[in-house]
Amino acid sequence: FISELFKLQMLTESIMYDCIEYLLRDKTGEESLEYLYRLLRTIGKELDTKANEKE
């Protein structure tokens, strides 16, 4: 759901990076890692492209 909001430009890159950081903090939660995988698979390319454009 969050990734869809990002695709619609309703959430910023900063918010998405905060979500990724939050999910990485929970090192024992298999559920968190699974959600992180889905999130990066959905928006990872777009985040990477936007980061490269800023450089």
C-alpha positions in Angstrom: 0.0 0.0 0.0 2.8 2.4 0.9 4.6 1.7 -2.3 1.4 2.5 -4.3 1.2 5.9 -2.6 4.8 6.6 -3.5 4.1 5.7 -7.1 1.2 8.2 -7.1 3.7 10.8 -5.6 1.6 11.1 -2.5 4.7 10.2 -0.3 8.2 11.6 -0.6 11.5 9.8 -1.1 12.4 10.8 2.4 9.4 9.0 3.9 10.2 5.9 1.9 13.8 5.9 3.1 12.5 6.2 6.7 10.3 3.2 6.1 13.2 1.2 4.7 15.4 2.2 7.7 12.6 1.3 10.1 12.2 -2.2 8.5 16.0 -2.8 8.6 16.1 -2.1 12.4 14.0 -5.2 13.2 16.6 -7.8 12.5 14.7 -10.7 14.0 11.4 -10.1 12.3 10.9 -12.3 9.3 7.8 -10.4 8.5 9.7 -7.1 8.4 12.2 -8.5 6.0 9.5 -9.9 3.8 7.8 -6.5 3.7 11.1 -4.8 2.9 11.6 -7.2 0.0 8.2 -6.4 -1.4 8.7 -2.7 -0.9 12.1 -2.6 -2.7 10.9 -4.9 -5.4 8.0 -2.5 -6.1 9.7 0.9 -5.8 13.5 0.1 -5.6 14.2 0.9 -9.3 12.3 4.2 -9.0 14.1 5.2 -5.8 17.5 4.4 -7.4 16.7 6.3 -10.5 15.7 9.4 -8.6 18.8 9.2 -6.4 21.0 9.0 -9.5 19.3 12.0 -11.0 20.1 14.1 -7.9 23.8 13.4 -8.2 
